[in-house]
Structures are given as structure tokens and as C-alpha cells.
């Protein structure tokens, strides 16, 4: 719905002050036609030193659980569509001790509430026109002075 859920999660995931707090990190985008073994394999490859794919007959969930155990990890599950998907994908994660975190983005309020562990879901909203203009102005010009003709356009938008 274009509210910036993935963008916000991406900024948090890549922020140096955040990433330095974790031993292991992984980002996994979940689509509606997902394959849980492939997604777990994607996560495993990001948190392990090995670049090789796991063979078909290996229990990826077990390998992932062992890799994460005792470590502080940050996992982003982006665009989760239903509660069953959340349950299947988080099954191998050891209990979130030592400050480990799982960030979940979803369009479905039911999924956000189901995935709630330690914190309430963040409910993003659309920006008002004046907030959108202020954001654009800051991103485009930073501390520079915005040209007068753009200020006039911004006033018309707001």
C-alpha cells in the first residue's frame, strides 16, 4: 500500500548503530507464493560463513537454529501475508534472547498482531500534504535554502 514499511525496515536494518548491535543479520522478502525451505535457505546463507547452498536432504530449519543459537541476531521478514507463513518461518529461530530481534513487515493487521512478541506493531499512516512537502524539501535540499519557486509550489500543495 505504499506506506514505506519496507523502506523503514531497510533503513533500520542498514543503520550502523543498529547493525553493530548484532552478531548475525538476514533480510528475507516473502512473496505470496513462497517456498519456506528456499526462504530459510536464503536466511541461512546470510547468517553463515558458507556461500554454498544446502543440499535438498538437509534440514534447513535445524541448521539455521544451530547457527543462530546463542547469538544476537536481527532478521527482517519483509511482506509477510498470513499468520501461517509467520509461524512456519519463525519456527527455527531460537527464543529471542540476548537482544535478538525479528522485524516483520506486513499489509495485514492480523499478521502484525499475531507476530507481536515484545513490542506493539507500528501502524504507519499516509503523510499529510504538508508533511510530504516537508520531507521532500529536506531530502532534496537538506540545509540549503529551498528556491522561491519551489516554496510557492509547496504552499499550493499544502
The 8 nearest C-alpha neighbors of each residue, nearest first, counted from 0:
[[1, 2, 106, 3, 4, 125, 105, 124],
 [0, 2, 3, 4, 125, 5, 6, 106],
 [1, 3, 0, 4, 125, 123, 124, 126],
 [2, 4, 6, 1, 5, 7, 123, 0],
 [5, 3, 7, 6, 2, 104, 8, 123],
 [4, 6, 8, 7, 3, 9, 77, 104],
 [7, 5, 9, 3, 8, 4, 10, 11],
 [6, 8, 10, 4, 9, 5, 3, 11],
 [7, 9, 5, 11, 6, 10, 12, 4],
 [10, 8, 12, 6, 7, 11, 5, 13],
 [9, 11, 7, 13, 12, 8, 14, 6],
 [10, 12, 8, 14, 9, 13, 7, 17],
 [13, 11, 9, 10, 14, 8, 18, 17],
 [14, 12, 10, 11, 9, 15, 18, 17],
 [13, 15, 11, 17, 16, 12, 10, 18],
 [16, 14, 18, 17, 19, 13, 12, 11],
 [15, 17, 14, 19, 18, 20, 13, 11],
 [18, 16, 14, 15, 19, 20, 11, 12],
 [17, 19, 15, 20, 21, 16, 14, 13],
 [18, 20, 17, 21, 16, 15, 22, 14],
 [21, 19, 18, 17, 22, 16, 71, 98],
 [22, 20, 71, 72, 23, 19, 18, 73],
 [21, 23, 71, 72, 70, 24, 20, 19],
 [24, 22, 72, 46, 21, 73, 71, 25],
 [25, 23, 73, 72, 74, 46, 21, 22],
 [24, 26, 74, 45, 42, 46, 75, 73],
 [27, 25, 75, 74, 76, 28, 42, 24],
 [26, 28, 76, 75, 77, 29, 42, 25],
 [29, 27, 77, 76, 78, 30, 26, 79],
 [30, 28, 78, 79, 77, 33, 27, 76],
 [31, 29, 33, 32, 28, 78, 79, 80],
 [30, 32, 33, 80, 29, 79, 78, 81],
 [33, 31, 30, 34, 29, 35, 80, 84],
 [32, 34, 30, 31, 35, 29, 38, 37],
 [33, 35, 37, 36, 38, 32, 39, 29],
 [34, 36, 38, 37, 39, 33, 88, 87],
 [37, 35, 39, 38, 34, 40, 59, 60],
 [38, 36, 40, 34, 35, 39, 41, 33],
 [37, 39, 41, 35, 40, 36, 34, 42],
 [38, 40, 42, 36, 41, 37, 35, 43],
 [39, 41, 37, 43, 38, 42, 36, 44],
 [42, 40, 38, 44, 39, 43, 37, 45],
 [41, 43, 39, 45, 40, 44, 25, 38],
 [44, 42, 40, 46, 45, 41, 63, 47],
 [43, 45, 41, 47, 42, 46, 40, 50],
 [44, 46, 42, 43, 25, 47, 41, 24],
 [47, 45, 43, 23, 44, 24, 25, 42],
 [48, 46, 49, 44, 45, 43, 66, 50],
 [47, 49, 50, 46, 44, 45, 51, 43],
 [48, 50, 47, 51, 44, 52, 45, 46],
 [51, 49, 44, 48, 52, 47, 45, 53],
 [52, 50, 49, 53, 44, 54, 48, 47],
 [53, 51, 54, 50, 44, 40, 49, 41],
 [52, 54, 51, 55, 57, 40, 59, 56],
 [53, 55, 56, 57, 52, 59, 58, 51],
 [56, 54, 57, 53, 58, 59, 52, 36],
 [55, 57, 54, 58, 53, 59, 36, 52],
 [58, 56, 55, 54, 59, 53, 62, 61],
 [57, 59, 61, 60, 62, 56, 55, 63],
 [60, 58, 62, 61, 57, 63, 40, 39],
 [59, 61, 91, 63, 58, 62, 64, 39],
 [60, 62, 64, 63, 58, 59, 65, 91],
 [63, 61, 59, 65, 64, 60, 66, 58],
 [64, 62, 66, 60, 61, 65, 43, 59],
 [63, 65, 91, 61, 67, 66, 62, 92],
 [66, 64, 68, 62, 63, 67, 61, 93],
 [65, 67, 63, 64, 68, 62, 47, 46],
 [68, 66, 64, 70, 65, 63, 69, 93],
 [67, 69, 65, 70, 66, 64, 93, 92],
 [70, 68, 67, 71, 97, 96, 93, 66],
 [71, 69, 67, 68, 72, 22, 97, 23],
 [70, 72, 99, 21, 22, 97, 98, 23],
 [71, 73, 99, 23, 21, 24, 22, 70],
 [74, 72, 24, 100, 101, 99, 21, 23],
 [73, 75, 101, 25, 24, 26, 102, 72],
 [76, 74, 102, 26, 101, 77, 103, 27],
 [77, 75, 103, 27, 28, 102, 26, 104],
 [76, 78, 28, 104, 29, 103, 75, 79],
 [79, 77, 105, 104, 29, 80, 28, 76],
 [80, 78, 105, 29, 77, 81, 104, 76],
 [81, 79, 78, 105, 31, 107, 106, 84],
 [82, 80, 84, 83, 110, 79, 85, 107],
 [81, 83, 85, 110, 84, 86, 113, 80],
 [84, 82, 86, 85, 81, 87, 88, 80],
 [83, 85, 87, 82, 86, 81, 88, 79],
 [84, 86, 82, 88, 83, 87, 89, 81],
 [85, 87, 83, 89, 84, 88, 90, 82],
 [88, 86, 84, 90, 85, 89, 83, 35],
 [87, 89, 85, 86, 90, 84, 35, 39],
 [88, 90, 92, 86, 91, 87, 85, 84],
 [89, 91, 87, 92, 88, 86, 60, 93],
 [92, 90, 64, 60, 89, 93, 63, 61],
 [93, 91, 89, 64, 90, 94, 67, 63],
 [94, 92, 68, 64, 95, 91, 67, 96],
 [93, 95, 96, 92, 99, 68, 91, 97],
 [96, 94, 99, 93, 100, 98, 97, 92],
 [97, 95, 98, 99, 94, 71, 93, 69],
 [96, 98, 71, 99, 95, 70, 69, 72],
 [99, 97, 96, 71, 100, 95, 72, 21],
 [100, 98, 72, 71, 95, 97, 96, 73],
 [101, 99, 73, 72, 98, 102, 95, 74],
 [100, 102, 74, 73, 75, 103, 99, 76],
 [103, 101, 75, 76, 74, 100, 104, 8],
 [102, 104, 76, 77, 75, 101, 105, 79],
 [105, 103, 77, 78, 4, 79, 76, 5],
 [104, 106, 78, 79, 107, 80, 103, 111],
 [105, 107, 108, 78, 80, 104, 0, 79],
 [106, 108, 105, 110, 109, 111, 80, 81],
 [107, 109, 111, 110, 112, 106, 105, 113],
 [110, 108, 112, 107, 111, 113, 82, 81],
 [111, 109, 113, 82, 107, 108, 112, 81],
 [112, 110, 108, 114, 113, 109, 120, 115],
 [111, 113, 115, 109, 110, 114, 108, 120],
 [114, 112, 110, 111, 115, 109, 82, 85],
 [115, 113, 111, 112, 110, 116, 85, 103],
 [116, 114, 112, 113, 111, 118, 119, 117],
 [117, 115, 118, 114, 119, 113, 112, 101],
 [116, 118, 115, 119, 100, 114, 120, 95],
 [119, 117, 116, 115, 120, 121, 114, 112],
 [118, 120, 115, 121, 117, 112, 116, 111],
 [121, 119, 111, 122, 118, 115, 112, 108],
 [122, 120, 123, 119, 118, 111, 4, 104],
 [121, 123, 120, 124, 108, 119, 111, 4],
 [124, 122, 121, 2, 125, 4, 3, 126],
 [123, 125, 126, 2, 122, 127, 3, 121],
 [126, 124, 2, 127, 123, 1, 131, 3],
 [125, 127, 130, 131, 124, 128, 129, 2],
 [126, 128, 130, 129, 131, 125, 157, 132],
 [129, 127, 131, 157, 130, 132, 156, 126],
 [128, 130, 157, 132, 131, 127, 133, 156],
 [131, 129, 133, 127, 132, 128, 126, 134],
 [132, 130, 128, 134, 129, 133, 126, 135],
 [131, 133, 129, 135, 130, 134, 136, 153],
 [134, 132, 136, 130, 131, 135, 137, 129],
 [135, 133, 131, 137, 132, 136, 138, 130],
 [136, 134, 132, 138, 137, 133, 139, 131],
 [135, 137, 133, 139, 134, 138, 140, 132],
 [138, 136, 141, 134, 140, 135, 139, 133],
 [139, 137, 135, 136, 141, 140, 134, 133],
 [138, 140, 136, 137, 135, 141, 134, 145],
 [139, 141, 143, 137, 136, 138, 142, 145],
 [142, 140, 137, 143, 138, 139, 136, 144],
 [141, 143, 140, 144, 137, 145, 138, 139],
 [144, 142, 140, 141, 145, 137, 139, 146],
 [143, 145, 146, 142, 140, 141, 147, 136],
 [144, 146, 143, 140, 147, 150, 149, 136],
 [147, 145, 149, 148, 144, 150, 151, 143],
 [148, 146, 150, 149, 151, 145, 152, 144],
 [147, 149, 151, 150, 146, 152, 145, 153],
 [150, 148, 152, 151, 147, 146, 153, 145],
 [149, 151, 147, 153, 152, 148, 154, 146],
 [150, 152, 154, 148, 149, 153, 147, 155],
 [153, 151, 149, 155, 150, 154, 156, 148],
 [154, 152, 150, 156, 155, 151, 132, 149],
 [153, 155, 151, 157, 152, 156, 150, 129],
 [154, 156, 152, 153, 157, 151, 150, 149],
 [157, 155, 153, 154, 152, 128, 129, 132],
 [156, 129, 128, 154, 155, 153, 132, 127]]
